[in-house]
Amino acid sequence: MVRLIVDSARGSYPVIIGTGVHRELRNVIRRLDPSSAVIVADSNVRSLAQKVAKAVKPTGVRPSIYVVRAGERSKSMSALHDVLAFFERRNIDRAGVVIAVGGGTVGDLAGFAASVWLRGIRLVSVPTTLLAMVDSSIGGKTGINGTRSKNAIGTFWPPSAVVADMACLETLPATSYRDAFAEVVKYGVAMDRGIFELLQEQREQLLEGDSRALERVVFRCVTAKALVVARDERERGPRAILNYGHTAGHALEAATGFRVSHGRAVAFGMRVAARIALSLELCGPRLVQAQDELLTEYGLPDRSPAADPSRVLAAIEHDKKARRGRVAWVMPRRLGHAEPGHAVPAGVVRRMVRKALA
């Protein structure tokens, strides 16, 4: 087990990583001393939510459980309304705590609900997918989707603790497990070449789900994100580097009604971004090739998703990170280093997106 501390404006919080660490939840909840607790879980981890409830029972708190339908479509205004109505029925007061159990969808939805209920109550994140462990559970971003844009409605609301148990990954479907490596490759290309090399060296162990190798990867990714978030919690500058691959990736998700998984969308977005960077002579062909090869090795091949290019391009124009109508791209310069804030000619974007979807 390893424990990291992430700094935020609301105070620092621990991230506990290991196998069989759900028992640590008991200590986390005991320290928070809540008046009540609600577990928000997705339908894929209903049984795990019951185990979490039992794990924290010795603290004297008997959590209520609210289950949302698994999938990106639950990040909606109607789903948020239903979660908040449940809080109200359970009389959750300001000393209460929300425990989010599940993947990124539940983390974003439950986190947003916690941030607005009674103007903010405490949140404990229990990510159960690799994607949530390495990315969405860290940094305090919460939100739901707008009608045209992903995560358009949300808040910055850091958790009081994150407990990532590698044992949860043993039951993940193979496709979901491999999809998550897109976010890990993102860290390796944009921020930490050591992660890229670790993915190359430990490929066999990681694809087999080796817990020790996974702990190393999650630790490296969380560390990389924590360092950026500590400097720029509200994404006014350096934190934008975490959006590498997400400009075209989020657009693909929105354009397909979220039928394309987040991991595959991010892989698509990284391929587009790297080719734009190459065309603008911001990086060399070796970077593009190395990224392509690593994505393919982790089950994210260069296959064109079924999407209307015009819809994807329209969604890019509505990117929520745009400023005054200008979309700022994160461009890779060399392995382990990318730069945010690049303006890209519209013609280049159109050409690369259409080519990627051909």
N, C-alpha and C positions, 0 to 999 in steps of 0.2 A: 504494500500500500504506500502511496505517496500523497502528500498534501501540499498544495500550492496556495498562496494567498494572492488574490486579485484585488487591486486597489480601485475604488470608485468614489464618486462624490458623496455617496451616502455611507461611506465607510468600507473597509476591506471585508472580503468574505472568503471562506475556504473552498477549495475544489479538492475533493477526495477521490482518488483514482486507484482502483485495484480490483481484485476478484473476491467476491463475497463480502463487499464492504457495505451492503445495505444495513448490516448491523450497526454501522456508524450513524445511521439515521436516528437511532434512539438517542445517542449523545447530542446530536445536532438539535433535535426537537426539545430535549430536556433543557439545553442551554437557552433556547428561545423562550421557554416557559409560556406557550400560548394558552389563551383561554379556550380556544377551539381550533379545529383543523378541518380542511376540505381537501380531499385528494381528487384532482382532475386528471383522468386517464383516458387514453383512447381505447377503442374496442379491441384492438390487437393485444393489449396488455391487461385485460380485465383481471385475470388471475394474479398477475404481479401486483396490481393495486391492492388486492386483498392481503397479499403477503406484506406489503408496505404498511398497511393498516395494523396488522398484527405486530410488526416490528416496533411500531411506536406506541403500542398499547400500554407497555409498562411505564410510560411517562405520565400516565393518568389521563391522556387525551384519547378520545374515541373518534377518529376521523370519519366524516361522512364521505361517501364516494360518489362522484359524478362522472359518468362515462360519455364521451363524445365519439361520434363516428370517426374512424380512422380516415385520414386523407386530407389533402389540401383544401377541399371544399368546406371543411369545418372551420376554416379561418374566415368567417363571415360575420356580418352584423347580427344575423338571426342567432347564430351559435353563441356569440358574445352575450346577447340578451338572455338566452336560456341559462348560461353559466351564472350570470349576475342574479337572475331570479332564484337560482338554487341557493346562492349565498344568502339571499334575503330570507328565504324560507328556513334556512338553518341558523338564522340569527347570528351570523358571523360578525363579531365586533372588531374594533381597531386593534385588539390584542390577539386576533386570530392569525392563522397562517394558512397559505395555500401551498399544497405539495403537488407539483406537476410531474406526472409519471407518464413517460412516453417519448415520442420523437419530437422533431422540430415543430410540427403543427400544434401539438398540445402545449409545448413550452411557450410558443408565441401567444396562443390564445389564453392560456391560464395566466401567463405573466401579465398580459394586457388587462385581464379581468382583475388581477390583484392590484395593479397600479391605479385603477380607477374606482375600485370599491372603497367607499368611505375615504376617498382621496388617497388611498394607498395603504395596503397591508403587506405583511411580509410574505416572501416567496421562497420556497425551497425547490430546487430543480433536481429531478431524478431522471436523467436522460437514459433512454433504453436502446437507442440506435447509435451506430458509430458516427453518423453525420451530426447528430445532436451533441454527442460527447466532445467532438473535436471543434465544433463551431457554434451552433445556435444557442447552446446553454450558457455560453460565456459572453460577458460583455453587456448584458442588460437590455438588449433590443427586444421589444415585444411588438405584436401587431397582428392585424388581420388584413385581408386583401380588399382593395377597392374594386370597382366594376371593371376597370381597365388596367390597373397596376397592382403588382404584388407588394404586400406589406406597406400599402400606402397610408394606412391608418394605424398609428401606434404610439408608443412612448418609450422612453429610456427608463427602465426600472430594474436595477441590479438585484439579483437574488441575495438571500441571506446565507445561502450555502448551495453547493452543487455536489451531488454524490453520484459518481459514475462507476457502475459495477460492470466489469468485463463479462461477468457471467450472463448478463442480459443478451449479449451478442450471440450466444450459442443457439438461440432459437430464432434468430433473424432469418428470413428467406434469403437465399444466396444472392438473388438479384438486388435486394435492398442493401445487403451488406457490401457488395461490390460497388454499387452506385455511390456510396459514401466516400470512396477513395478519390472521387473528383475533388472534393474539398481538401483532402490531404495533399493531393498533387498541387492544388492551388497554393498552399503554404510553401511547398517545396520550390515552385517556380517563382513566386512573387516575393517570398520573405526569407526563406531559410534553405540554402542549398543542402544542408545536412539532412533535412527531412527528405529531399529528393533522393539523396544517396542511400538513406535508410530504406526507402521504398524499393530501390533497386536491389540492395543487398539482402533484404529480408522478404522478398516477394513471396517465396514459397511458404514461409512460416505465416505471413500475414494472410495470404489467401486461404490457408488452412485454419485460420482463426486462433493461432497460438497466442495464449493470454499474455505471456511475457513480452512478445513482440508488439502486441496491441497496446499494452501499457506504455511502452516506450514511445510509440507513435502518438497516442493520446496526450501523453505528458509533453512531448515536443510541440505539438500543435497548440495546446492550451497555453504553454509558456509563451509561444510566439504571439498569440492573440492577446494574452494578458499584458504583455509589454506595450503593445500598440494602444490598447484600450486605456491603460493607465495614463498615457500621454494625451489621449484625444477621445474621451468617453463619448462625446456627442457628435462625433464624425464631422468636425469642422476642418479637418486637415489630414494628418497622417493615417487616421483610421480608414480612410477611403481605400487604402491599398487592399483591404480585406474584400473589396468588391471585384477583384480580378476575376474575369469570366462571368460576372453576374449581370453586366449590362445587356449583352445579347442573351444570356441564359435566362434571366427573369422575363425578357421579352418573349422568348420561346414558350415559357410556361404560360404566360398570359394569353398569347396568341392561340394556344392549343387548348385553352380551358383547363389548364393544369393536368392534362393527360400525360404529358412528359414528366418523368420524375425530376426532382430537383437536382440530383446528382448528374443525371444524363444531360440536363439542361446546362449545368455549369461546365461540364466537359465540352459541350458544343460551344458555349460562350468563350472558353479558353482557346479553343481552336480558332475561332473567329478573331479574337483579340490578338493572338500571336501572329496570324497571317496579316492583319492590319499593321501590326508593328513591323513585320518584315517588309511590307510594301512601302512603308514610310522610312525604311532604313533605320529603325530604332533598335532592332535586334538582328541577329544573323540566322541563317537557315539551320544551323546546328541546334539552336534552342527549339525551334519549331519541330524539328525531327525528334529530338529527345523527349519533348512533351508528348507528341503523338504516340511514340513507342510506349511510354510509360502508361498513358491512358489505356491503350489497347491491351497491354499486359494485365491490367486490372479490370478487364471486362468492359471497357468503355471504348469500343471501336469507332472508327470514323465512318459511321453509317448515317446517311441523311435522314433526319426525323421527318415524319409526315406533317408538314406545316406549310402554310401559305406564306411565301416570302413577304408579300405586301403587308400582311397582318403583323409579322415579326418586326418589320421596319417601322410600322406605325407605333407599335408598342415601345420600341426603343426611343422614339421621340417623346414618349410620356414617362421616361425613366424618372423615378422619384428623386434621384440624386442630381437631376439637371438644375442648373442655375441660369435664370433669365433665358430660358429656352435653349441653353447650351448643354449638351450631354458631355460629361467629363469621363473619358475612358482611362482605365488603368492599363498601362502598356508595359509588357516585359522588356527589360533591357539585356539582362543576362540571367542565367540560372541563379535563383536566390535573390533576385533584385528586380523590382518593378517600380514604376512611377505613376502616381495618380494625376489626374487633372489635365490629360491630353485632349485637345480638340482634334477631331478627325473630320476631314472633308466628307460631306454627305455622299458624294459619288463613290468614295472608297468604301464607306460602310455598305452602301447598296450593293456594290460589286462583290464584296466578300461574303455578305449574308446570302445573297442569291447563289453564289458558287457553293457555299457550305450546304445549302438546301437542295442543290440540283440532284 
